């Protein structure tokens, strides 16, 4: 293969590249169950039986919300789905994601503000997710006057900024509004995007509920411009890449939607992906890794960083084996 083509394709043959475009095929594990006599049962009822009383119906439905079940290789989140003869069902026991205040996760703190490394599976405020408990509630027990000045999706991990007084809150909110906060995310995406790129579109909200929103690119009076740039940090086996993402605008879901639109959805994304990742992922693998801004009181430059959580390492190890 010519040197320039090797450089463009990473040394993969045309046959391998075509396979990578399609994505790896999910392979059922030893715990998979093929539906026979259970046909007609609702999924939640079947899983309660499968767990032999170890999990309640409520716990099963919570596990389904966390992508712990696949039917025929596709993540299924609805307990009301009726099983049919021949369905292959796999259930993955959920981990305990309950979070308590962890001082080691404070990345910066003074009398005006603090930055916290939020774990996944936790909303920033009670209105951001279906659960009432949130990072804001947790931090208020330690810092009663804390104010959330921006948001991350519940399943997105990484840096969240809080103010400790109203003046600091106004200053930080102004920086976000004026696009003066430079944010860097790390994402694990399907396939191999080009080494660098920029994607631009106008986003409109198409659906919403408590703790749920769906956006799409479109036009109209409510459309808002969204610009996302990226650089590939590393290829991860034949079916994934780790990318460093710098959104130039702060639109809701823009990173997730934009990578889906260019054909490289983020692993674990149930809204904008196809739910057929070749490995089991419990949440979308997007992490707010860095925030560069000015201190709200002194104007001193702040460069905050949060290391990648273990979900990324685990997923990359599995992907390297495919």
PyMOL commands that set and color helices and strands:
alter all, ss='L'
color gray80, all
select helices_A, chain A and resi 3-9+14-22+43-50+57-65+103-105+126-128+135-140+166-177+237-239+254-261+310-320
alter helices_A, ss='H'
color red, helices_A
select strands_A, chain A and resi 33-34+69-71+74-75+88-91+106-109+113-118+147-148+157-163+182-190+196-209+212-217+224-235+240-247+286-294+301-305
alter strands_A, ss='S'
color yellow, strands_A
deselect
rebuild
show_as cartoon
